[in-house]
Amino acid sequence: MATVLGASGHAAAAPKLKVVGRITAGEAAMHDAFALDQAGSKLAYIVFTGKGAVQLHVGPPGGKTKVTDLVNFSGAPEKILGLSGYWFVVANEGSRRAAIVDPAGRIRRQTGSFDDCELSHAPNALVTYSQKRLPTGDRYSIQTYRPDGSTIAVKALVVTPGGTIDGDASATFLGFAHSHLQAMVQTPGAYNRRSDAREPPKFALYDVMKGKTGPGKMPPKLDTFLDYIRKRAEKPDLDAVIVLAAGQAGFELVGPGEKVRSLNLATKQYDVLSLQQFQVGNRVVFSLVADRPQTGNMDEEGRYSQAFFSLEPTSGKVTALGEVPLPDKHPCPWSAGGNKIAVLRKAADGGKEIVIYSK
């Protein structure tokens, strides 16, 4: 049973997660790139065969898979992103680019090069972005793709040396706020003829897709709002993001909306720098490495485990899902979808395997 953390954030060690599936590569080698889809119904992973093939496998966790040969696209893909039954296989060999694989296992097309990418759910798209520093300012090139790889839009946002957005000299760029499709900007306050002075500056969202600045507003507490903007920009691809609090004294939840709240989680037994987080539907699933010296020593298994939690952003409630034992303090790569968590672990034969867990 999952453990719900109360207002104090304290809870006993969560039970071990249950193993519900195991993926091995046989005589092939398992690659680090893998992903569950949002529903947890499909797992995508990559293996290298002894004959030189680079294969993308997609199917129900532990079930029959469709196989796509990626060798003509990349010899070592970097990561996989799933969206509406399609898969974006990202490679970074000289420059990043992505291959779009359809549900039948065919490579539909390849994107152009980009600096990095993220998923957006409004619209439902892959968003790629690149930044160039030019004498005229910083140019952000942003392209959105539908799940099938067709292009929704190609946009550019230029921040002038003075910090304003090219095309809207009244908007000062502060940072991206929703994926890379919206930016938070500062706009000057209205001029008051009676006092011969301007009102305090206001803040607004700049829609990159439309190239327009929305209505401005004045937050009740300016310092608090500027703190929100800075933290929101750390991971603009998430609707709500967990960030380290000042002095690494616990965590804060940034969003949804323009809120920054302390996260009720006792962190004494966790390595706060080991935080990993993913958005799964309307939840944030995250992991931390737990260090409990009283259960073992540096030469024994049992001291370390990887603890998984589910966060409901609206209420801020954290639920402990369970833990996976670790041989040392290094966390395992993982992906979450539905009620499943896929973890890349060392297999008994010394190779790698993907273990599927559920609470």
C-alpha positions as CSV (number, residue, x, y, z in Angstrom):
1,M,0.0,0.0,0.0
2,A,1.3,3.5,-0.8
3,T,2.1,5.8,2.0
4,V,0.6,9.3,2.1
5,L,2.8,11.9,3.6
6,G,1.1,14.2,6.1
7,A,1.5,17.9,6.8
8,S,4.9,17.3,8.4
9,G,6.1,15.3,5.5
10,H,7.3,12.4,7.7
11,A,6.7,8.8,6.8
12,A,8.4,5.5,7.5
13,A,10.4,3.8,4.7
14,A,8.0,2.9,1.9
15,P,7.7,-0.8,1.0
16,K,9.6,-2.2,-2.0
17,L,7.9,-1.8,-5.3
18,K,6.5,-5.1,-6.9
19,V,8.2,-6.5,-10.0
20,V,5.6,-7.0,-12.7
21,G,7.8,-7.5,-15.7
22,R,11.4,-7.8,-16.8
23,I,13.0,-7.0,-20.2
24,T,16.3,-8.6,-21.2
25,A,18.2,-8.3,-24.5
26,G,19.5,-11.9,-24.7
27,E,22.7,-12.0,-26.6
28,A,22.3,-8.3,-27.6
29,A,23.2,-5.3,-25.4
30,M,20.6,-3.1,-23.8
31,H,21.0,0.7,-24.4
32,D,20.4,3.4,-21.7
33,A,17.6,5.0,-23.8
34,F,14.1,3.8,-23.0
35,A,10.7,5.2,-22.2
36,L,7.2,4.2,-21.1
37,D,4.3,6.0,-22.8
38,Q,2.0,8.2,-20.6
39,A,-0.5,5.3,-20.0
40,G,2.2,2.8,-19.2
41,S,0.9,0.4,-21.8
42,K,3.9,0.6,-24.2
43,L,7.6,0.5,-23.5
44,A,10.2,1.6,-26.1
45,Y,13.8,0.6,-25.7
46,I,16.9,0.1,-27.8
47,V,19.3,-2.8,-28.2
48,F,22.5,-3.3,-30.0
49,T,22.9,-6.7,-31.7
50,G,26.1,-8.6,-32.4
51,K,25.5,-8.1,-36.1
52,G,25.7,-4.3,-35.8
53,A,22.0,-3.5,-35.8
54,V,20.6,-0.7,-33.7
55,Q,17.0,-1.8,-32.9
56,L,14.1,0.1,-31.4
57,H,11.6,-2.3,-29.7
58,V,8.1,-1.0,-28.9
59,G,5.4,-3.1,-27.2
60,P,3.6,-3.9,-24.0
61,P,6.0,-4.2,-21.1
62,G,7.2,-7.8,-21.3
63,G,5.1,-8.5,-24.4
64,K,5.7,-8.9,-28.1
65,T,7.4,-5.9,-29.7
66,K,7.6,-4.1,-33.1
67,V,11.2,-3.7,-34.2
68,T,12.6,-0.7,-36.1
69,D,16.2,-0.7,-37.3
70,L,17.8,2.7,-36.5
71,V,21.3,2.0,-37.8
72,N,20.9,4.4,-40.7
73,F,19.7,7.1,-38.4
74,S,22.1,6.8,-35.4
75,G,24.6,4.4,-33.9
76,A,23.9,5.6,-30.3
77,P,20.6,7.3,-29.7
78,E,20.4,9.6,-26.8
79,K,16.8,9.4,-25.6
80,I,13.3,8.4,-26.5
81,L,10.1,10.5,-26.1
82,G,6.6,9.0,-26.6
83,L,3.6,11.0,-27.8
84,S,0.1,9.7,-28.8
85,G,1.4,6.3,-30.1
86,Y,4.4,7.8,-31.9
87,W,8.0,7.8,-30.7
88,F,10.7,10.5,-31.2
89,V,14.2,8.9,-31.1
90,V,16.7,11.6,-30.4
91,A,20.4,11.4,-31.3
92,N,23.2,13.7,-30.6
93,E,26.1,13.0,-32.9
94,G,27.5,16.5,-33.8
95,S,24.0,18.0,-33.5
96,R,20.7,16.8,-32.1
97,R,18.0,15.6,-34.4
98,A,15.1,13.2,-34.0
99,A,13.6,10.3,-36.0
100,I,9.8,10.0,-35.8
101,V,8.6,6.4,-35.6
102,D,4.9,5.6,-36.2
103,P,2.9,2.9,-34.3
104,A,3.6,0.4,-37.0
105,G,7.4,0.8,-36.4
106,R,8.2,2.8,-39.6
107,I,10.4,5.9,-39.5
108,R,8.1,8.6,-40.9
109,R,10.7,11.3,-41.2
110,Q,13.7,13.0,-39.5
111,T,13.8,16.5,-38.1
112,G,16.4,19.1,-38.7
113,S,19.1,19.8,-36.1
114,F,18.3,21.5,-32.8
115,D,19.9,22.2,-29.4
116,D,17.3,20.3,-27.4
117,C,13.6,19.3,-27.3
118,E,10.7,18.7,-25.1
119,L,7.1,17.5,-25.2
120,S,4.1,19.9,-25.1
121,H,0.6,18.8,-24.3
122,A,-1.1,22.1,-25.3
123,P,-0.7,21.7,-28.2
124,N,0.2,18.0,-28.3
125,A,3.6,18.3,-29.9
126,L,7.3,17.8,-29.9
127,V,9.0,21.2,-29.4
128,T,12.5,21.7,-30.6
129,Y,14.5,24.8,-29.9
130,S,17.9,26.3,-30.6
131,Q,19.7,29.4,-29.5
132,K,22.2,31.6,-31.4
133,R,24.0,34.6,-30.0
134,L,24.2,37.3,-32.7
135,P,25.3,40.9,-32.8
136,T,21.6,41.8,-33.0
137,G,20.7,39.7,-29.9
138,D,19.8,36.1,-28.9
139,R,17.8,34.3,-31.5
140,Y,15.6,31.3,-30.4
141,S,14.5,29.1,-33.3
142,I,11.5,27.1,-32.2
143,Q,9.7,24.4,-34.2
144,T,6.6,22.3,-33.2
145,Y,5.8,18.9,-34.7
146,R,2.7,16.9,-34.5
147,P,3.1,13.3,-33.2
148,D,3.2,12.0,-36.8
149,G,6.2,14.3,-37.5
150,S,4.3,16.9,-39.6
151,T,5.2,20.5,-38.8
152,I,2.8,22.7,-36.9
153,A,4.8,25.9,-37.0
154,V,8.3,27.3,-37.2
155,K,8.9,30.4,-35.1
156,A,11.7,32.7,-34.1
157,L,12.0,34.8,-31.0
158,V,14.8,37.4,-30.9
159,V,15.8,39.1,-27.7
160,T,17.7,42.3,-28.5
161,P,20.9,43.4,-26.7
162,G,18.7,45.7,-24.6
163,G,16.6,42.7,-23.4
164,T,13.4,43.5,-25.3
165,I,11.7,41.2,-27.7
166,D,12.2,42.1,-31.4
167,G,8.9,43.3,-32.7
168,D,7.6,44.4,-29.3
169,A,10.0,47.0,-27.9
170,S,7.9,47.4,-24.8
171,A,8.3,43.7,-23.7
172,T,11.4,42.8,-21.7
173,F,12.2,39.0,-21.9
174,L,12.4,37.3,-18.5
175,G,12.4,33.6,-19.3
176,F,10.3,30.8,-20.8
177,A,7.2,29.8,-18.9
178,H,5.3,27.1,-20.8
179,S,7.5,24.8,-22.8
180,H,9.3,27.1,-25.2
181,L,6.0,28.3,-26.6
182,Q,5.4,31.1,-24.0
183,A,7.7,33.6,-22.4
184,M,7.3,35.8,-19.3
185,V,7.9,39.4,-20.1
186,Q,7.9,42.7,-18.2
187,T,6.0,45.7,-19.7
188,P,6.2,49.3,-18.6
189,G,3.4,50.7,-16.5
190,A,1.0,53.2,-17.8
191,Y,1.9,56.9,-17.8
192,N,0.0,58.9,-15.3
193,R,-0.4,62.5,-16.7
194,R,-1.6,63.9,-13.3
195,S,1.5,62.8,-11.4
196,D,3.8,63.0,-14.5
197,A,5.1,59.5,-13.7
198,R,4.8,55.9,-14.8
199,E,3.0,53.3,-12.8
200,P,5.0,50.2,-11.7
201,P,5.9,47.8,-14.4
202,K,3.5,44.9,-15.2
203,F,4.1,41.3,-16.3
204,A,2.6,39.4,-19.1
205,L,2.9,36.2,-21.2
206,Y,4.3,36.5,-24.7
207,D,2.8,33.9,-27.1
208,V,5.7,32.7,-29.3
209,M,3.3,30.9,-31.7
210,K,1.2,34.1,-32.2
211,G,4.0,36.6,-31.7
212,K,1.8,38.6,-29.4
213,T,2.0,39.9,-25.8
214,G,-1.0,39.2,-23.6
215,P,-2.5,41.6,-21.0
216,G,-0.2,42.8,-18.2
217,K,-0.8,42.6,-14.5
218,M,0.9,43.8,-11.4
219,P,1.6,40.9,-8.9
220,P,0.7,41.7,-5.2
221,K,4.3,40.8,-4.1
222,L,6.9,41.7,-6.7
223,D,9.9,39.9,-5.1
224,T,7.8,36.7,-4.7
225,F,6.7,36.9,-8.4
226,L,10.3,37.4,-9.6
227,D,11.4,34.4,-7.6
228,Y,8.6,32.4,-9.3
229,I,9.8,33.5,-12.7
230,R,13.4,32.5,-12.0
231,K,12.4,29.0,-10.7
232,R,9.7,28.4,-13.4
233,A,12.4,28.9,-16.1
234,E,14.4,25.9,-14.7
235,K,12.1,23.4,-16.4
236,P,9.5,25.2,-18.5
237,D,8.4,21.9,-20.1
238,L,6.6,20.8,-16.9
239,D,3.3,22.2,-15.7
240,A,4.7,22.1,-12.2
241,V,8.3,21.6,-11.3
242,I,10.1,20.6,-8.1
243,V,13.2,22.7,-7.3
244,L,15.7,22.8,-4.5
245,A,15.0,25.4,-1.8
246,A,17.6,27.9,-0.7
247,G,20.6,26.3,0.9
248,Q,19.4,22.9,-0.4
249,A,17.1,22.8,2.7
250,G,14.3,20.7,1.1
251,F,12.3,21.3,-2.0
252,E,9.8,23.8,-3.4
253,L,6.9,23.2,-5.8
254,V,6.7,25.8,-8.6
255,G,3.3,25.9,-10.2
256,P,0.7,25.2,-11.3
257,G,-0.2,28.8,-11.8
258,E,2.2,31.4,-10.3
259,K,2.7,29.8,-6.9
260,V,5.9,28.7,-5.1
261,R,5.2,26.4,-2.2
262,S,7.3,24.4,0.2
263,L,7.1,20.7,-0.5
264,N,6.1,18.7,2.6
265,L,8.8,16.0,2.4
266,A,11.2,15.1,5.1
267,T,14.5,15.1,3.3
268,K,17.0,14.1,6.0
269,Q,17.4,10.6,4.8
270,Y,17.5,11.5,1.1
271,D,20.2,12.8,-1.2
272,V,18.5,16.0,-2.4
273,L,20.8,16.3,-5.4
274,S,19.6,12.9,-6.7
275,L,16.2,14.3,-7.7
276,Q,14.7,13.1,-11.0
277,Q,11.2,14.0,-12.1
278,F,8.8,13.4,-14.9
279,Q,5.3,14.6,-15.6
280,V,2.8,11.7,-16.0
281,G,-0.7,12.9,-16.9
282,N,-1.6,15.5,-14.2
283,R,0.9,14.1,-11.7
284,V,4.7,14.6,-11.2
285,V,6.5,11.3,-10.4
286,F,9.9,11.8,-8.8
287,S,12.7,9.8,-7.2
288,L,15.3,10.4,-4.6
289,V,18.2,8.2,-3.3
290,A,17.6,7.2,0.3
291,D,20.6,6.6,2.5
292,R,19.9,4.7,5.7
293,P,23.3,3.8,7.3
294,Q,21.5,2.0,10.2
295,T,20.4,-0.7,7.7
296,G,23.8,-1.5,6.3
297,N,27.4,-0.3,5.9
298,M,29.5,0.9,3.0
299,D,30.3,-2.7,2.0
300,E,26.8,-4.1,2.3
301,E,23.7,-3.8,0.2
302,G,20.7,-2.4,2.1
303,R,22.0,1.0,2.9
304,Y,20.8,2.7,-0.3
305,S,17.5,2.6,-2.2
306,Q,15.8,4.6,-4.9
307,A,12.5,6.0,-3.5
308,F,9.7,6.9,-5.8
309,F,6.9,9.4,-5.1
310,S,3.8,10.8,-6.8
311,L,2.9,14.5,-6.4
312,E,-0.5,16.0,-7.1
313,P,0.5,19.6,-8.1
314,T,-2.9,21.2,-7.3
315,S,-3.0,20.1,-3.6
316,G,0.8,19.6,-3.2
317,K,0.1,16.2,-1.7
318,V,3.1,13.7,-1.9
319,T,2.5,10.0,-1.9
320,A,5.3,7.5,-1.4
321,L,4.9,4.8,-4.0
322,G,7.7,2.5,-3.0
323,E,11.4,1.8,-3.2
324,V,13.9,-0.2,-5.2
325,P,17.2,-1.4,-3.5
326,L,20.4,0.0,-4.9
327,P,23.9,-1.5,-4.6
328,D,25.4,2.0,-4.1
329,K,24.4,5.6,-3.9
330,H,24.0,6.1,-7.7
331,P,20.4,6.2,-8.9
332,C,19.2,4.1,-11.8
333,P,17.7,5.6,-15.0
334,W,13.9,5.2,-15.0
335,S,10.7,6.2,-16.8
336,A,7.1,6.3,-15.6
337,G,3.7,5.9,-17.2
338,G,0.3,5.0,-15.8
339,N,0.9,3.0,-12.6
340,K,4.2,1.6,-13.8
341,I,7.8,2.5,-13.4
342,A,10.5,1.1,-15.6
343,V,14.0,1.0,-14.2
344,L,17.3,0.1,-15.9
345,R,19.3,-2.1,-13.7
346,K,22.3,-4.4,-13.7
347,A,21.3,-8.0,-14.6
348,A,22.6,-11.1,-12.9
349,D,24.8,-11.9,-15.9
350,G,26.5,-8.5,-15.6
351,G,24.6,-6.9,-18.5
352,K,21.6,-4.5,-18.3
353,E,17.9,-5.2,-18.0
354,I,14.7,-3.1,-17.7
355,V,12.6,-4.1,-14.7
356,I,9.0,-3.0,-14.6
357,Y,7.6,-2.1,-11.2
358,S,4.2,-1.3,-9.8
359,K,3.0,-0.4,-6.3
